[in-house]
Structure formats: C-alpha cells, structure tokens
C-alpha cells in the first residue's frame, strides 16, 4: 500500500474510532501482513490470482475493513470494543449470506432442505447436524465471494450458491463436519474448491 494511502487510512481510523495514531499504524501494518501472508497461499496461485491481484481485491472487502478496525481498537487497549466490532461484522455477513441462501431455487441442492439432509445422511450425519453445518458453509462461501474466478464475476452470491452441486455440497459437509464452525481464514480456499473451470 502506498505511503499516502496508508496515511489517509490511519488518519481515518484515528478520526472514526478515536484511537491513538500509533495504534492505527500498528494495526494497519499487522492487518496488511496478515492479508499479505494469505495472498501467498498456493490456493490463491492455483485459482489464477497473483498475490498483487489478490491483495488488490482483499483491500476492498468488508473483511479487510473489519479486521483493521478490530485490530486498531485492540492495539489501543479497547479489547471489549474490538470484540464487539468484530462480532457486529460477522453478524452482518451472516445476514447477507442468509438472504442470498433464501433466494436459492429449490432445484439446487443448497435450496432444497430434503436434498441437503439426504447428502448429510449419506455422510452419516443426522438431519440436525446437517442443519447446523449448512449456515456455516453458506457463510464460508459468502466470505470467499469477492475472490471468485473471472468466469464467475457476473454471478450474484445467490447465483454462486445455486451452482454448488451435490458433489460440492458433500465435500463441503465432509470438510465442515469435524469442526464446530467453519474457519473464515479458509473461506477463499473452500470457495475455490467448489468452483469448476468450465461451467
């Protein structure tokens, strides 16, 4: 990130959050390092993104802003505010993902409750467990949505969810079942795993 852009971003954090300038600078450096490390993940390269392209996209996402805000509050010693800020971001993302999921047509696996439960049963998951895992899977796909491949750029999040096949959903359930919750850090990786090169 250019020095002028960094200075503007830090000044915005100081003004918006009332944090000390040193806390803003520290949070920006830590957040950029975090996203830079993600940009070098082999999955990013395998999906056709250079680290620079991935970073350019990441810097425009709500996740970057939320991470930076929470980091700045934490660096300023406001741990409770940091936690509340992050939780509010997660709640907003969950609401967006839920609305997109509700719009998925019943002809698609993610739009058909019986189909989802049937896939879960094939993996030895009871219906209740499948119902618990689906929202996390949808949220994970939503978090990866900004990093969709070029051939999917025209699709809405609902369109992306509609394209999840039975095989994709089985893989996602198999991946999510051992965990209590999906890990947002793996969002882009999980999202890319269900993409097909040509659809």
N, C-alpha and C positions, 0 to 999 in steps of 0.2 A: 504494500500500500504506500502511495506517495506521501511524503512528509506533510504537505499542505492538507491532504485529505485526512491524514492521521490527526493533525492539529485541530481541524474542524470537528472531527468525530469526538475527540477528547473534550473540546470546549462544549459540545452539545451534551455530553454526559455530565459535565460539571453543572451546566445550566439546568438541565432537565431533572437530574437526580440530587443535586446539591452535594455531590461527592468532592473530595479534595482532588486537585489536579494530578497529584502523584498517584492516587488510587485509580483515576481514569487512565493514565498512561500505563500503569502496571496491568490493568485489566485488558486493555487493548492488545498489549504485547502477548499476554497469556492466551487470549482468545485467538489471535492470529496464528500463534504457534500451534494451538490445538487443531485449527482447521487446516493449517499447512501440513501437519502430520497426516491428517485424513486424506489430503489430496494426493499423497504418495502411496496410498493403498493400491495394491495390484488390481483390485476390482475396478478402481477408477480408470486405470490404464486399459484394462480389458474391455471396458464399456465405451472406449473411444474418446475419452477426455484426457487432455494433457493436464498436469497439475495446475497450470495457469488458468485454463478454461474452467476447471472445477472450482478454483478459488473465486474466479470472477462471478460464477453463479452463486456460490455459497455466501458471498458477501451481501447479496441482495435478498437473502432468505430471512423470514421471521426468526428462524432458529439462531442465526448469527446475532441478530439484534438482542434476542432474549438471553443468549449466552453472555454477550458483552455486558448487558445491563446487570444480570445476576452477579457476574464477576466483579464489576465495578462496586456494587453495593457490598459485596463480601470483602473486597480489598479496603473498603472504607470502614470496616468493622461493623457493618449493619447486617449481621447474619440472618436475622429474622426477616428483614425486608428482602434480602436476596432470595431466601427460600420462598416467600410469598410471591415474588415476582416470577420466579421460575414455574411455580405451580399454576399461576394465572396463565402463563404462556401454554403450558401443557393442556390446561382446560380448554383454551381457545382452539388449539389444534385438534383436540378430541371432538369438539363440537363441529368443526369443519369436516372432519373425517366422517362423523356420524351422518351429517346431512348428505354428503356425497354417497355414502353407503346406502342410505334410504332410497336414493334415486336409481340404484342399480336395478335393471329389469329382472323379473323372476325367471327369465330364460337363461340367465347367467348363474353360475354356481354361487357367487357371493350375493346374489339377490334371491336365493331360494333356500329358506330355512331347512326344509327337508333334505335338500341336496347337501348342504353344509354338514348336517348331522350324520347323513349317510357316509360321507367321506370320513368324518371323525370316527364313526363306528368301525370302519374298515381299518382304522389305525388303533383300535382297541380303546378309544376314548368314549366315555359316556356322553350323552347329549348335553348335560350340564357343563362338563369340562369344555366341550367344543364351543358352547355359547360363551363361556368365559374367555376363550382364546381369540375368537373372531374379532372383537373390538381392538385388541392389541395388534392383530395382524393388519387390520384396516388402517390403524394409526401409523404403523410402521411403513406401510405403502404410501400413506399421505406424506410422511416426513421425507420420503425419497422422491416424491413427485417433482420437485424442482430440477432433479438431476436426470429426468427421463431422456432417453436417446432421441436423436434428431427426428427419426421416423415416427416418434410418438408425440412430438411437440404440439401437434394440432389437437390432441385429445384433452378433455377435461379430466379432473380426478375421477369423476363418475365413469367416464369412458375407459380410463385405465383400470378401474376396479371391475368393470364389465368384461375386460379382456382376460382376467385371471381365469385360467382353465381349471378343470377338475384335477389334472396332474399338478398344476401350480399350487392349488389350494392344499392338496395332500402334502406337498413338500413343505409348505409354509406351516401347516399344522404339526408336521413331524419335527420341524425346527423349533416351533414355539412351545410344544408340549412339555419339554423338560424344564422350562423357565416359568417363573411366576408371572413375569411380564416381559414383553419384547424390549430389547435394548435399542434406544434411539440412535446410538452410535453406529449400529449396523443397519440403519434404515436404508441408506443408498445401496448397500450391498445386497440386502434382501430384495429391494425393489428391482435391481438389475437382474437378479437371478431368475425372476419370473418373466422377464422380457424375452421375446423371440426376435431373432434378427430380421425375419420377414414374416409379417402377418398381413 
